[in-house]
């Protein structure tokens, strides 16, 4: 009986970890797609790729996961650039990739 209980707890923890990872990947996909759209570049492969995960402290001091994702984009359709973003939970903490052009001012 205790073995079954332990197995159920481990399974629940694994499901929670997997579910949080999927939610972070969906958030990273949304951020990458929106950044490419705002910068006027083409978002390639229609996906992001998880390239790292580590334990970190959140703003409230609790332990949580920091996940790093990469995505590809093209400026002119003939090149391939790499973008990178880091999420702590659902919050974006680092981004490198396409940026929207600065607005021009009229005189």
C-alpha positions in Angstrom: 0.0 0.0 0.0 2.7 2.6 0.8 4.4 1.8 -2.5 1.2 2.6 -4.4 0.9 5.9 -2.5 4.5 6.9 -3.3 4.0 5.9 -6.9 0.9 8.1 -7.2 2.7 11.1 -5.6 5.6 10.7 -8.0 3.2 10.4 -11.0 1.4 13.6 -9.9 4.7 15.5 -9.5 5.8 14.3 -13.0 2.5 15.4 -14.5 2.7 18.8 -12.8 6.3 19.3 -14.1 5.3 18.3 -17.6 2.2 20.6 -17.5 4.2 23.6 -16.4 6.8 22.9 -19.1 4.0 22.8 -21.8 2.6 26.1 -20.4 6.0 27.7 -20.6 6.6 26.5 -24.1 3.2 27.9 -25.2 4.1 31.3 -23.6 7.5 31.3 -25.2 5.9 30.6 -28.6 3.5 33.5 -28.1 6.4 35.9 -27.2 8.5 34.8 -30.1 5.7 35.0 -32.6 4.7 38.5 -31.4 8.2 39.8 -31.4 8.7 38.6 -35.0 5.4 40.2 -36.1 6.3 43.5 -34.4 9.7 43.6 -36.0 8.3 42.7 -39.4 10.4 39.5 -39.8 9.4 36.0 -40.7 9.1 33.5 -37.8 10.5 30.2 -39.0 9.4 26.7 -38.2 6.4 27.9 -36.2 7.8 26.7 -32.9 10.2 27.2 -30.1 12.8 24.7 -28.8 13.6 24.3 -25.1 17.4 24.4 -24.7 17.8 24.7 -20.9 16.2 24.5 -17.5 17.5 25.3 -14.1 16.3 25.9 -10.6 16.1 29.6 -9.5 14.5 31.8 -6.9 11.4 33.7 -7.9 10.7 37.3 -6.9 9.0 36.0 -3.8 12.0 33.9 -2.8 10.5 30.5 -3.6 12.3 28.0 -5.7 11.0 27.7 -9.3 12.1 26.7 -12.8 13.8 29.0 -15.3 13.4 27.7 -18.8 15.4 28.9 -21.9 14.0 28.6 -25.4 15.3 29.4 -28.8 13.5 30.2 -32.0 14.5 31.0 -35.6 13.5 34.0 -37.7 14.5 35.4 -41.1 14.9 39.1 -41.9 14.9 38.8 -45.7 13.7 35.2 -46.4 17.2 34.0 -47.3 18.9 34.0 -43.9 18.3 32.3 -40.6 18.8 34.2 -37.3 18.5 32.7 -33.8 16.4 34.3 -31.1 16.5 33.3 -27.4 14.2 34.0 -24.5 14.2 33.0 -20.8 11.0 32.5 -18.8 10.7 32.2 -15.0 7.3 30.6 -14.7 5.2 32.6 -17.1 7.3 35.8 -16.8 9.8 36.9 -19.5 13.1 37.7 -17.9 15.4 37.8 -20.9 15.0 38.2 -24.7 17.4 38.5 -27.6 16.0 38.5 -31.1 14.2 40.7 -33.6 13.2 44.2 -32.3 10.6 46.5 -33.8 12.1 49.5 -35.6 12.2 52.7 -33.7 9.4 55.1 -34.6 10.4 58.0 -36.8 9.5 61.5 -35.8 8.2 64.0 -38.3 9.5 67.6 -38.1 
